Amino acid sequence: MAEQEPSFFPREKLLERQKFFQSIHKHTYLKGPLDKVTSVAIPAALAATSLFLIGRGIYNMSHGIGKKE
């Protein structure tokens, strides 16, 4: 029989974390401590930036700013 590889994480810690994540009644993508940053803040910042750039482009086109000669 082949030897088993040692796990990356101690079994007790793994079971402890599993119980922690199973006990939280939030959406699965917001369970970790930094998940709000990656799932909410970054997409919100990208959306805000793109809306600003689109608005600036429409303003510049309507006023004829930045045309190439």
N, C-alpha and C positions, 0 to 999 in steps of 0.2 A: 504494500500500500504506500502511496506517495505521501511525503510530508506536507502538512498544510503550511502555507505562507503565514508569517505573522501579520496581523492586521495593522493598518496605519494608525488606528485609534484603539485605546484600551476598551475592552468589551463593556465595562461598567459605565464608562463615560458615554459610549454610544447608546446604551439602553437609557441612560439618564436623559440624553438629548432627545431621543425618540419620544419618551414620555412627555417631555416639555413641549415638543412641537405638536404632539397629538392632543394635548390639553388646551392649546390655544384655539379659540373659535373665531379666527379671522380668515380672510382669503389666504390661500396657500402661498401666493406670491408676496405677501406682506408679513410673513411669520418671523423672519430673521431681524436682528437689530438694525442692520443697514439696508434692509430691503426697501424702506420708504424712499431712500435716496435714489436707488437704481430704478425703482418701478414708478415713482411719481415725480420726483424733482428733476431728473435728467430729461424725461420726455416733455415735461412742462416747460423747461428752459429751451429745449429745441423748438417747441411749438411757438413760444413767445418770440424767439429770435427770427424764425421764418416769417411770422406775421409782420414783424417790424420791417424786415427787408422787403417783403412784398408791398407793404404800404409805402415805403420809401421809393420803391421803383415806380409805383403807380403815380405818386406825387411828382417825381422827376419827369416821367413821360408826359404828364398833363401840363407841366409848366415848361417843357423843353429844356430842362437842365441836363448838362452832361452829354450833349450830342457831339458826335465826332464831325469835324469839318470836312 
